[in-house]
Amino acid sequence: MPAGTEGAHRRLGAGRPAGVGAHPPDQDGVRPDGGAQPRTLCESAVTRPATVAARLGAFSGPDLPDPDGLRSCVHCGICLPQCPTYQILGEEMDSPRGRLYLVRAAAEGRLDITPTFTRHLDLCLGCRACETACPSGVPFGRLLEATRGQIERRGRGPARRALETLIFGLFPHPRRLGPALRLLALYQRSGLQSLVRARGLLRPFPRLRAMEQLLAAVPRVGRLPALVPAVGARRGRVGLLTGCVQRLLYPQVNAETARLLSRAGWDVVIPAGQGCCGALHLHGGRLDEFRRLAGALAQAFPEALDHLVVNAAGCGSAIREYGHWLGEAAPAAALARKTRDVTELLVNADLPLRPVEAVATYHDACHLVHGQGIRSAPRALLARIPGLRLVELPESDLCCGSAGVYNLLEPQMADRLLERKVDNIAATGATLLVAGNPGCLLQIAKGCRARGLVVEVLHPVEVLARAVGP
């Protein structure tokens, strides 16, 4: 190092993961048991605003992985038992600790963004269970999203690129997804779906098969009013995020959310022009598009709101990150500070409740429990309902395999996690499975259908609506 420059350089840290198992043969010399030492890192290259191009080892451009975040990992391994992919594969580089080691090695210039590097990052669900377990507060989710942004900027192979083009060109765009779902409804009602499934015609195409199996019957979607006024004593004014998947596949959840909030004393504003929150883009590393969608969503809602109410865990988690990715002064950040999950507002609402005689178990959606730290409110809401017996679900906060569009991109791993989730559901003897995210509802319902398990899969709002009555 040239004389006089030591103060501008710091190491990310020489600690290495322990307990490493078998590794793929092309780890490019970054195995934790290898002899490579961390290189020094120029701090001035990574503290610029995200709009300024910079370089950090193999990474370049805006949105570099935060070196302080990388340094905060002390490789203790507490996260390993909480990581779904590590539980399934037992592979160090498919654990949070191993993935951070890879990212750090790339940040120090000891590793390029190779196909092996990318594969380990792609297999991560982004569930953030490691963050809940971590005693050091490592911001794994943000590091993952920044690293995926670097991968996306480099470009993908043709097969993955084509699949992502289809998914990101469809799911976050209700005006495109709606016509596609109408075609799917025709496919279902014509009897063609039964024929395709009986003959196993999609078995050679696992990703297409995963997409086809995910949906049961496509519902009919009605239009919500722009304003649902409060009933009785007025508590305030809230906006309702209708989402992309939620509004088309679970429209009854949005309708019941608006009705129950109104009954609880809230004026509910539902802008017709609201679009996607950008959650799928954030989790996929498409950060420029995420910022554009976040800014547009903030413009769609009036400023004079007490809260923005979200009934989809993935959306709520992404919106709460607006301040980090767009800056705390951005209008989107102001919207993020008002964001609440629907269970947070309804848990103490003064609503008349009649009995719902059933045995229920609750699945913690990853982006609700780990992404937003909301664990008690949904359970407390369900516990208020007379006649409803709530049985704790084993491994309730283990990912079901949905993880946004992970179950479409990585169907084999997603199905292995789903099998474990359905095993746990069956063990409870519950007749209702409750979860606060549309992706989880789709995934778990698919697993229960495949198993022949007679379990109704519902959102907490739907269960509460049964107790409140019409």
Secondary structure, 3 states (H helix, E strand, C coil): CCCCCHHHEEECCCCCCCCCCCCCCCCCCCCCCCCCCCCEEEHHHCCCCCCCCCEECCEECCCCCCHHHHHCCCCCCCCHHHCHHHHHHCCHHHCHHHHHHHHHHHHCCCCCCCHHHHHHHHCCCCCCHHHHHCCCCCCHHHHHHHHHHHHHHHCCCHHHHHHHHHHHCCCCCHHHHHHHHHHHHHHHHCCHHHHHHHHCCCCCCHHHHHHHHHCCCCCCCCCCCCEECCCCCCCEEEEECCCCHHHHHCHHHHHHHHHHHHHCCEEEECCCCCCCCCHHHHHCCCHHHHHHHHHHHHHHCCCCCCEEEECCHHHHHHHCCHHHHHCCCCHHHHHHHCEEEHHHHHCCCCCCCCCCCEEEEEECCHHHHCCCCCCHHHHHHHHCCCCEEEECCCCCCCCCCCCCCHHHHCHHHHHHHHHHHHHHHHHHCCCEEEECCHHHHHHHHHHHHHHCCCCEEECHHHHHHHHHCC
